[in-house]
């Protein structure tokens, strides 16, 4: 399957970056696409491990691509992805979202145009079909670090696929998958295995395992594809999709750069191939192109008929040796005949060359991991700003600085603002005496809403008269006036005819009524500057001054400053707002005079080390990088200062580096693990062997000088 992320119109000749992605490693291919001749050439390639899984994949890919571009003087603008199958969701027919997002990030951040992606199992199936000229009937097994994936092909079609987490027993993992796949039909009697890292143990177990005969038509044949074949098949499928062809013919790219393969322990496949010729016409070239695995043979074993006879080379060399003239007296004393002498000389040269190669090209980085035991202690250390300090005292540097700074905070105060309602009213007097209601007289509604007279209002006395029926008729005195609400807000917007009582006067003697509805009362809450805001602003400014001064001084020296001892005073303070003023924020611009007290962290660590060294056993040591501390409190008296330190150190057992090198040189990984664990009692190790000699990649160098030893803590 070839899925396009972004289609484009090809040019006549282009350079692509092919990226083969597994779970923890990948291969970058520099591809030259010749659209005119419809062929693809691998210019160069680079195998790499992810530094931190897929989290920082883009940095790893960028480094690989940059190296290939610089080495081959090419500029890449296009990319095609080759993806291991377990990264693909067969239910949705899409790459799993987490991986797909990383792939999209590569294309966007590296400014590359993506042509699409090819699934590795599809490429291998197409390659085997072309090679064997028949539809594929086989089980493809894809081994990657976290998973094992099984893909069953019948008559060239994928009929079953399954990915599961890989355990230490890969054959048991496969048995469980085969049992499920067998429920649909008998499994093909052929297994093809390919591995992202060529794990020898897993491959050997699969090859040597006795599979359940009930699952297969007959005992299955197991073939193994090398990493080079997987990459070649992927690029070939890219070419077939690109040019809509059905051919594949890899050949070795003759380039001086490929001679560098032997000098790198990481690059195991700087080979090339051309895609675009018919596979049946170039069978011998296909066989010669692949690199044989030291553990298992690839699908295309090189037949004896294709091997070169080196006897002629050897004979011509021996003739040249025989033709040389040795001193006669030496020949007379030499006890061996000429042919034997030549053999001895060749053996000597072989041993000398082997020793030289081991010395020059077999090196290793070995990290010994020792578990730490944590110890904590509270230590009081005297510090002094003077020019000389006593033993066990810490030298403090007193440094002054002046900075200008401006800080801003959000305000937290609140207040209500608005308008008071107002209107006209009538005051009614029932008393037989005339009354004058002064400006400022307080009136109140039944609901308790208070109003104030805006002016003096004079009201005549009430009068009485006797009606024809003999009843007494009282006529109240009336006076007009205006009033305003005592408080802001809409509550003062009372309705017409609402009755109001008059302060300190009985309602039976006098009262008032609203002539019209009162209006104009409004109210809203606003944010203001509070007193606490000003205090917090000053504190923030002081803290920022301390921090800014410490950062400025730290850049110019190696001192670490003690914040608790800092002295700061503010001057030329300018506030943007005052207390009570409406504002969403307030700022303070000021000049600060700062005095800081700093120390050298290395000197403090040395003092802490002395405090612990005297109380630990001689068989233990404290690495300086295992010392951590915090200054929990300080006391200052003039220039004399006491620091209370909460210190923590990591104790680890001492090891004899010379003894380790002597015991491990020339040992393989299994022996190395046993010696380190059982004899030297270490807790772990990391070994990185640098050599181009395949069978020495799991062996510690034979020369102690070539072992770079580092002691680390767990």
Helices and strands as residue ranges (DSSP letters): E 2-3, E 13-21, E 25-34, E 39-49, H 57-72, E 78-83, G 85-87, E 88-89, E 94-95, H 97-109, E 113-119, H 120-132, E 138-143, E 147-154, E 157-165, H 170-181, E 190-195, H 200-208, G 213-215, E 221-225, H 227-243, G 256-263, E 274-275, G 279-282, H 283-289, G 304-306, H 311-323, H 328-333, H 338-361, E 363-370, E 373-384, E 394-395, E 397-410, E 413-417, E 422-429, E 435-437, E 442-445, E 450-453, E 457-459, E 463-466, E 472-475, E 477-485, G 490-492, E 499-502, E 510-514, E 524-528, H 531-556, E 559-561, G 563-565, E 567-575, E 585-600, H 601-613, E 620-637, E 640-653, H 657-664, H 669-674, I 675-679, E 684-690, G 694-696, G 704-706, E 707-713
